[in-house]
Amino acid sequence: MLPVTSRMARSQPYPARPVRLIVAFPAGGSSDIVARLLAQRLSERLGQSFVVENRPGAGGNIGTEAVAKAAPDGYTLLLASNSNAVNATLYEKLSFDFLNDIAPVAGIVRWPNVMEVIPSVPAKTVPEFIAFAKANPGKINMASGGNGTSQHVAGELFKMTTGVDMVHVPYRGSGPALADMLAGQVQVMFDPIATSIEHIKAGKLRAIAVTTLTRSESLPDLPTIADFVPGYEASSWHGIGVPRNTPADIIDKLNKEIYAALADPTIKLRLTDLGGSLLSGSSTSFGKFMVEETDKWGKVVKFAGIKPI
């Protein structure tokens, strides 16, 4: 009877039971917000529960490993992120290979960071900051939420593309880093817009430029770094991945349903309010994006000699 039961299970429309969406970071952050918004809408659309499961640790590697080693049946999804692209090079010994063991499904959202300085820094534009930094090599402290975070690699990419010499000061999270920025202990930070925008609007920090190739709807008057440093682009992003060898028809269905869910005005408004811009495209195009991001940040990690703490 077992073969018959197995065939019957495979013949049931997907999904036939609850689906786990693994978030490799703690509850409450941007990853968790994106996952819960998407899970709720997919549950409503597909008639099965999409359950968010937070599996934090090791910079996102614990949750990613859980998905990489899960059954390739469409019932375990990963909320993939730029951390996966960085970690592929940052960590020398992982029990999984991000690009080989995680199959792409769909991109969800991209988040710009904002290059910001404290008011005592005289620079008001990117060219002025570059000139200021080159006149003061090794004297500017650049804060981040820790080694390998989006703030850190965005800053290292800026150093790599402009030739400026700044001292990286890692903190245990973006909260303490931002607190020291506001206290004037560090001078520059490449922080996600969502966490800094209120301080920028209050005049406590001066925004110089956004890190994406296009301007942010949250700060529309702010130029991009790429306007002055050709080719510069750094952003956080989220997408959905599944274990390799997951059937193509399941990946195609998830891709279709994810983009239908993201078309919901409530979700679009919530993500854009947080400074994000929605992604779109096929699973193949998202896979190409994952490869490009992994290669790009691998070069930055090697250039800067970044090591995990």
N, C-alpha and C positions, 0 to 999 in steps of 0.2 A: 504493500500500500504506500510505502514511502515515496517511490518514484511518481506515483499518481498524485500524491499530495504536493510534491515539489512542483509538478507541472501546473497544478491548479493554482498554486501561489504565484507562479510566474505569469499566469494568464490573467490575474486580477489587475484591473487598472491601477496605475501608480498615481498617488500613494494609497496603499491599502491599510496602512497603520501609521502611528505617529512618527514624525521625522525629527531627528535631533539636529540642531544648528549649534555647532561648537564655536564658542567665542574664546579665544586664547588669552583674554585679558579680564580683569575684575569687572564686576557690575558697576554701572554708573558712568563709565567713560564713553567716548564717542563710538567705540566698537560696539558696546552693549546697546547704546541707543539705536544705532543702525539695525542691529540684529533683531531687536524687539519690534521695531516698526515694520520690518520686512516679514518677520515671523507671523505677526498678527494678521497682516493682509493675505499672506499665502494660506494661512489656516482658513480664512474666510472664503478664499477663492477655490481651494481644493478639497474642502470638507474633511480635512485631517489636521490634527494638531502639529504645528511646527514649534518644537520646544527648544528654547534657548538654554544652553548649558555652558556656564562659565568654567573654563579649565585654565586658569592663569598659571604662570610660572616660566622661568628661564627665557624671558623676553618673548614669549609667545610660542616657544618650541614644544611645550608639553601638550597644549591643545592641538597643535598641528600634527604632532606625532600620533595622537589618538585617532585623528581622521585618516592619516596616511596608512595606519594599520587596521582600519575598520573594513568591514565587508563592503565590496563595491556594488551595493544594491540600491543606492539612492536614499538610504535612510539615515545616513550620517553626512552632514554638510559642514564645511569649514567657512567661517567668515575670514577670508584671506585678506592680508593687508600689506602695506609697504614694509612692515617689520619682517615679513617672510622673505622679501627680496633682499633686505639688508642682512638678515641672519644667515642666508645661504653662504655668504663669504665670512661674516663676522665670527661664526662658530666653526672651528676646524673639524670637529668630530660630532656629527649628528647621526642619529639612527635612521634618518630618512633623507631623501633628496626632494626638495620642494618642487622643482620643475618636473621631475620624473614621477613622483609619487602622488602629486595632487593634480587632478585634471581640471582645467578651467571650465567654468559654467557661464558666468556673467560678471561684468563689472557693475558696481553700484554707484559709487560716489567718489569724488575727488575733493580733497580739502587743501586750500592754500595755506601756507604759513605767511606770516608778515615779518619783515625785517624791521626791527624796532630798536630805538636807542633811548637812553635816559636824557632828560633835558639838558644836562651839562655838556653833552657831546655837541660840538658846534655844527656837525654835518646835518643838512636837511635833505640832501639828495644822494643817490647812489654814487655819482662821480665825486661829490664832496666827501663822502665817507671813505671812499677808496684813497683819495688824496690824504685825508686825515690819518688813516691807518698806515699808509706808507711813510708818513712823516713821523709816526710813533710805533715803529715795529716792536712787537712783543709787549706792548704796554696796554693793549685793549683786551679786556676779559670778555669772552663770549660764553654765555650761560646756556645750559641745556638740561633736559630732564634726565640725562644719563647717557652713557656710551651707547652709540648705535641708534638712539632715538631720532625721530624725524627732525627735531631741532638741531641735533648734533650733525647729522649728515648733510643737512641743508647748509649749515655754516661751513662745514669742511668743503663742500662743493664750491661755495663762494670763495673760500681761500684758494682752492685749486684753480679756479677760472680767472681770478683777479691777481693772484700772486701776493696778496696781503698776508701779514703775519699777525695772527691773533692767538691768544692763549685760551684754550678750551677749559671751562670750569664745569664739570659734570655735577649734577645734584641727584638726589634720590626722588625723582619725580619733577614734573613741570611746576607744581605748586611752590615748592621751596625755591626753585630757580626764579620764578616770577617775583616772589617775595623779596629776594635779594636785588632783583632789578629795580623794584620800586624803592628799595632802601638805598640805591645808588652804589651797591657793592660791586656790581658788574655793569658793563656798558652797553652790550648789544646782545640781542637774542632773536632767533628765527622761530617765533612761536606760532602755534595755530591761532588763527583769527578769533575763533570762538572764545578762547580763554583770555585774550588780551584786549578785545575790542572796547570794553567798557573803560579800561584804563587809558586807552588811546583817546577816546572821546572826552574823557575827563582831563586830558592834558598831562597826565602823569607819565606817559610814555609818548615818544614821537615816532610815528610810523613813517618809514622811508619808502618801502616798496613791498609788493607781494611777490611770492616766489613762483607762482604759476605763469604760464605763457600768456594768459588773458587776465584782465582786471577782475577783481572780485565785486560782486553785487553788494557785498556788505560795506566795502570801502571803494566806491566807484571812482573817486577822484585820485586814487593812489596808483602810480605807474607800476609796471612790473620791473623786476630786476633785469629781465631779458631786454628791456628797452635800452639798457646801457651796457649789459654784458651779454652779447649774442650767444644764444644756445643755452643760457642758464634756465633750468626748470627744476623745481623741487616741490613735492607735495605728498601729503598723506592720501591714502586711498583704501577703499574696501571693495571686495568682490566676493563671489561665491565659488568655492572649489569642492571637489568630491574625490574620493579615492580613485586612483587610476584603475582602468578596466571597468569603470561604471558604464553600463550600456548607453550607447549613443542616443537612443530614443528617450531615455530618462533625462540625459543632459539637455537635449533639445526641448523637452517639455518644461524643465526647470527654467531654462533661459527665457522661454516665451512667457511663463507665468511671472517670473521676477520682473520683467520689463512692463508687464501689464500692471503689476502691483505698484511699481515706481511711477506709473502714470497717474496714480491716484493723487488728486490735488492736495489732500491733507499731508501725505508723505512728502510730496515735492516741496510744499511750503515749509514743513518742519526742517528738512535738510538744507534748503536754501537759507532759512533763517539762521542756521548754524554756520553759514559760510560755504556750504558745499555746492558743487555742481554735479549734476547727474551724469553718469556714463551710460553708454548704450553700445549695441553691437552683438555680433555672434560670439559663440564660445571660442571659436578660432581666433577672432580678433582680440579677445581678452587674453587668450594664451600667448599671443604675440606680445601683448603689453606686459605680461608677467615676465617673459624672457628679457625684454628690453630693460625693464626696471631692475631685474636681478643683475644683468650685465653692467648697467650704469652704476648702481650702488656698490657693486663688487669692486669697480675701479676706484671709487672714492674711499672705500674701506682700506684698500691696499695703499693708496696714496697717503692717507692720513695715519696709517699704522694703527687703526682702531682695534682695541681688544675688549672682549666682554669683561665686565667687572665680576 
